[in-house]
Amino acid sequence: MADLATLKLRREALTSQRSSGVARVSYDGKTVDYRSVAEIDRAIEALDREIAAAEGRKLIRHVRVTATKGL
């Protein structure tokens, strides 16, 4: 597993490329081509989990479900 600083740099690279719409990300002398924005999102989520584990905390995601019956 990479150190915390490296993980954060990777996450920053993915986030900046995602917001610019580019599917090619370069970090640590490596270049990775992603097929879709969803694939980049999954990579960011995986890095978030690794960063949380390295910092000794749990990553908690909240999902709020709302429903209405008719209008």
PLY file of the C-alpha trace (Angstrom):
ply
format ascii 1.0
element vertex 71
property float x
property float y
property float z
element edge 70
property int vertex1
property int vertex2
end_header
0.00 0.00 0.00
1.24 3.48 -0.86
1.86 6.13 1.75
-0.80 8.70 2.62
0.77 11.55 0.64
0.93 9.42 -2.53
-2.70 8.35 -2.13
-3.80 11.97 -1.77
-1.80 12.99 -4.85
-3.42 10.21 -6.87
-6.87 11.28 -5.69
-6.15 14.90 -6.59
-4.98 13.88 -10.08
-8.13 11.82 -10.65
-10.42 14.56 -9.36
-8.85 17.28 -11.49
-8.93 15.15 -14.65
-12.51 14.09 -13.98
-13.66 17.69 -13.70
-11.88 18.58 -16.94
-13.49 15.66 -18.80
-10.21 13.94 -19.66
-10.09 10.14 -19.26
-6.27 9.90 -19.16
-4.59 10.41 -15.78
-0.85 10.58 -15.11
0.79 10.26 -11.68
3.92 8.63 -10.27
5.34 8.38 -13.80
2.41 6.21 -14.90
-0.43 6.98 -17.27
-3.82 5.31 -16.92
-6.61 5.52 -19.49
-10.13 5.20 -18.07
-13.06 4.10 -20.23
-15.71 6.24 -18.56
-16.42 8.81 -15.88
-18.02 6.04 -13.82
-14.73 4.15 -13.84
-12.91 7.27 -12.61
-15.55 7.66 -9.88
-14.94 4.07 -8.73
-11.19 4.71 -8.64
-11.75 7.85 -6.54
-14.00 5.90 -4.14
-11.34 3.19 -3.80
-8.73 5.83 -3.03
-11.07 7.44 -0.48
-11.32 4.08 1.31
-7.53 3.62 1.26
-6.97 7.17 2.56
-9.49 6.64 5.34
-7.82 3.36 6.34
-4.38 5.01 6.32
-5.71 7.78 8.57
-7.26 5.24 10.91
-10.87 6.15 10.30
-13.85 4.55 8.62
-15.42 5.97 5.52
-19.14 6.35 6.09
-21.46 7.00 3.19
-24.99 8.18 3.78
-27.81 7.41 1.41
-31.04 9.29 1.79
-34.10 7.79 0.17
-37.23 9.84 -0.26
-40.47 8.81 -1.85
-43.76 10.48 -2.53
-47.03 8.96 -3.42
-48.50 10.85 -6.31
-48.68 14.58 -6.63
0 1
1 2
2 3
3 4
4 5
5 6
6 7
7 8
8 9
9 10
10 11
11 12
12 13
13 14
14 15
15 16
16 17
17 18
18 19
19 20
20 21
21 22
22 23
23 24
24 25
25 26
26 27
27 28
28 29
29 30
30 31
31 32
32 33
33 34
34 35
35 36
36 37
37 38
38 39
39 40
40 41
41 42
42 43
43 44
44 45
45 46
46 47
47 48
48 49
49 50
50 51
51 52
52 53
53 54
54 55
55 56
56 57
57 58
58 59
59 60
60 61
61 62
62 63
63 64
64 65
65 66
66 67
67 68
68 69
69 70
